[in-house]
Amino acid sequence: MEVKIINTVSGSDNTLSDHVRHCVEGYFVQLNGHESSGLYNLVLAEVEKPLLETALKHADFNQSKAAKVLGLSRSTLRKKLEQYGIS
């Protein structure tokens, strides 16, 4: 399933993948030829924390509902919330 996101600022119609690709390409430009490591974990953390926060908000901060929306067990969600310092 392709997820379309409408950018309310510019009105553009991009997929989540488009946004991630654009940001990762920008990251490589900023490196200016320097080596990098840990990009995979960096991207996951940058995406996962706001995903969890938004899902919780959507579920009125009910962890069981948020876990269901995310397709996670409640215990996995709680572990991830603790990992990111989300209460």
Backbone bond lengths (Angstrom), bond angles and torsions (degrees), N, CA, C in turn:
res aa  C-N    CA-C-N  psi(-1)  N-CA   C-N-CA  omega(-1)  CA-C   N-CA-C  phi
1 M - - - 1.446 - - 1.522 108.59 -
2 E 1.296 116.82 127.11 1.458 122.02 178.42 1.525 108.34 -90.48
3 V 1.321 116.64 127.01 1.453 121.55 -178.88 1.516 109.00 -96.57
4 K 1.304 116.74 120.04 1.464 121.68 177.20 1.516 109.12 -95.43
5 I 1.311 115.72 134.69 1.455 122.03 177.61 1.511 107.42 -121.90
6 I 1.315 115.95 126.12 1.462 119.61 177.76 1.515 108.05 -93.93
7 N 1.318 115.47 119.29 1.449 121.71 178.66 1.529 107.79 -74.78
8 T 1.329 116.49 110.44 1.459 120.19 -175.90 1.523 112.53 -69.62
9 V 1.328 116.96 -17.45 1.465 119.93 178.96 1.525 110.54 -79.68
10 S 1.327 116.24 -50.78 1.463 119.29 -176.05 1.522 112.62 -101.18
11 G 1.336 117.50 -12.44 1.454 120.69 -178.34 1.513 113.30 77.25
12 S 1.344 118.43 7.31 1.457 120.62 -178.78 1.526 110.16 -74.47
13 D 1.306 115.27 158.20 1.456 122.45 -177.05 1.524 107.93 -118.05
14 N 1.339 117.53 93.21 1.460 122.75 -175.69 1.518 110.36 -120.16
15 T 1.318 116.34 154.76 1.458 120.13 173.73 1.521 109.38 -82.84
16 L 1.312 115.16 162.61 1.455 120.17 175.54 1.531 109.85 -59.45
17 S 1.335 116.15 -38.43 1.462 120.72 177.00 1.521 111.86 -60.26
18 D 1.328 116.87 -38.78 1.467 120.88 177.36 1.526 110.91 -60.36
19 H 1.322 116.29 -43.48 1.468 120.50 -179.40 1.531 110.99 -65.57
20 V 1.317 116.04 -43.48 1.471 119.77 179.42 1.522 109.80 -63.37
21 R 1.323 116.74 -46.76 1.468 121.06 179.83 1.527 110.50 -57.28
22 H 1.311 116.79 -46.43 1.467 121.87 -179.15 1.537 110.38 -60.26
23 C 1.320 116.63 -44.64 1.466 119.79 -179.23 1.526 112.27 -67.38
24 V 1.331 117.12 -40.15 1.469 120.11 179.29 1.523 110.35 -66.81
25 E 1.328 116.92 -40.63 1.464 119.88 176.39 1.533 110.49 -61.46
26 G 1.327 117.33 -40.97 1.463 121.27 176.48 1.518 112.38 -62.78
27 Y 1.323 115.67 -37.20 1.467 120.97 177.15 1.525 110.56 -60.46
28 F 1.340 116.03 -45.78 1.464 119.39 179.44 1.529 111.77 -64.95
29 V 1.301 117.49 -36.32 1.472 120.82 176.91 1.529 109.54 -62.36
30 Q 1.339 116.27 -43.98 1.464 120.42 -178.78 1.525 112.39 -65.82
31 L 1.336 116.71 -26.41 1.468 119.26 177.59 1.518 111.77 -64.80
32 N 1.326 115.87 -26.51 1.468 121.43 176.54 1.526 111.87 52.87
33 G 1.359 115.87 44.23 1.451 120.21 177.07 1.514 115.62 88.22
34 H 1.335 118.22 -8.73 1.463 120.93 179.00 1.520 109.87 -75.31
35 E 1.315 115.56 154.65 1.461 121.82 178.47 1.529 110.53 -70.16
36 S 1.316 115.38 154.68 1.452 121.88 177.47 1.513 108.97 -138.15
37 S 1.311 116.83 154.34 1.463 121.01 173.46 1.523 108.21 -148.27
38 G 1.305 116.04 155.49 1.460 120.53 177.92 1.509 114.35 78.52
39 L 1.322 117.32 18.28 1.473 120.26 -177.30 1.519 111.61 -61.87
40 Y 1.316 117.25 -40.19 1.463 120.66 -178.97 1.530 110.82 -57.14
41 N 1.324 117.11 -50.62 1.471 120.65 -180.00 1.519 111.76 -66.40
42 L 1.321 117.27 -35.56 1.461 121.30 177.57 1.531 110.25 -61.22
43 V 1.321 116.76 -48.22 1.470 120.84 -178.90 1.523 110.26 -64.92
44 L 1.325 117.28 -43.73 1.465 119.52 179.14 1.523 111.32 -59.23
45 A 1.315 117.11 -44.80 1.460 120.48 180.00 1.526 111.31 -64.71
46 E 1.323 116.96 -40.37 1.466 121.03 -179.49 1.525 111.99 -66.53
47 V 1.318 117.23 -29.69 1.466 121.30 -179.47 1.526 110.85 -91.03
48 E 1.329 116.53 -40.78 1.458 120.41 -172.48 1.530 113.15 -67.08
49 K 1.316 118.23 -43.25 1.474 119.76 -177.10 1.523 111.88 -60.72
50 P 1.348 120.06 -52.13 1.466 117.81 178.92 1.533 112.54 -66.60
51 L 1.338 117.68 -27.99 1.459 120.83 175.60 1.527 109.86 -62.32
52 L 1.312 116.78 -47.88 1.463 121.39 179.31 1.529 110.81 -63.43
53 E 1.320 116.88 -45.03 1.473 120.87 -179.81 1.524 111.42 -61.05
54 T 1.319 116.30 -43.24 1.458 120.96 -178.07 1.524 111.15 -69.66
55 A 1.321 116.83 -40.93 1.465 120.14 178.21 1.522 110.79 -63.58
56 L 1.329 117.10 -40.62 1.467 120.66 177.14 1.529 110.99 -62.18
57 K 1.302 115.77 -44.90 1.469 119.77 179.33 1.529 109.90 -61.84
58 H 1.328 117.04 -44.47 1.461 122.11 179.23 1.537 111.42 -59.72
59 A 1.338 116.08 -34.15 1.461 122.12 -178.77 1.528 111.92 -92.29
60 D 1.328 116.65 18.64 1.471 121.92 -178.16 1.529 111.77 53.00
61 F 1.332 115.48 37.52 1.466 124.58 176.19 1.532 113.07 63.97
62 N 1.321 116.15 21.45 1.459 121.98 173.60 1.529 107.35 -88.92
63 Q 1.336 116.02 112.62 1.459 120.14 -174.25 1.525 112.97 -65.03
64 S 1.312 117.98 -34.70 1.466 120.19 178.75 1.522 110.90 -65.06
65 K 1.330 116.56 -42.80 1.466 120.61 178.59 1.530 110.94 -67.55
66 A 1.324 116.54 -42.10 1.468 120.40 179.46 1.528 110.26 -63.16
67 A 1.319 117.13 -41.84 1.463 120.78 178.52 1.526 110.42 -60.88
68 K 1.314 117.00 -41.46 1.462 120.70 179.17 1.524 110.87 -64.10
69 V 1.333 117.03 -44.44 1.468 121.58 178.38 1.527 110.48 -59.03
70 L 1.324 116.26 -40.95 1.465 121.85 -177.29 1.528 112.84 -80.57
71 G 1.329 116.51 -15.64 1.463 119.11 -176.61 1.514 112.72 76.68
72 L 1.325 115.76 30.03 1.460 122.45 179.75 1.524 109.47 -115.49
73 S 1.310 116.09 159.22 1.466 118.59 169.99 1.531 107.31 -75.14
74 R 1.320 115.67 156.91 1.452 119.08 179.89 1.528 110.95 -62.93
75 S 1.318 117.22 -36.58 1.473 119.91 179.95 1.534 111.06 -67.54
76 T 1.334 117.68 -37.42 1.464 120.20 176.63 1.523 110.14 -65.92
77 L 1.321 116.66 -42.36 1.470 120.08 177.83 1.523 109.93 -60.29
78 R 1.316 117.80 -46.26 1.463 120.88 -178.59 1.533 111.17 -61.38
79 K 1.334 116.43 -38.63 1.469 121.20 177.93 1.535 110.43 -63.27
80 K 1.330 115.86 -42.82 1.463 120.19 -179.87 1.533 110.94 -69.00
81 L 1.324 117.83 -37.61 1.461 120.68 177.66 1.523 109.99 -62.57
82 E 1.303 116.27 -41.32 1.477 120.67 177.86 1.526 110.42 -65.74
83 Q 1.332 116.50 -41.29 1.471 121.85 179.94 1.520 111.29 -57.84
84 Y 1.334 117.10 -39.67 1.462 121.86 -177.01 1.527 113.37 -96.38
85 G 1.320 117.10 2.77 1.463 120.67 178.89 1.523 113.11 67.92
86 I 1.326 115.78 34.23 1.461 121.20 178.84 1.524 107.48 -99.03
87 S 1.333 115.80 127.79 1.471 118.07 -179.72 1.507 111.69 -112.60
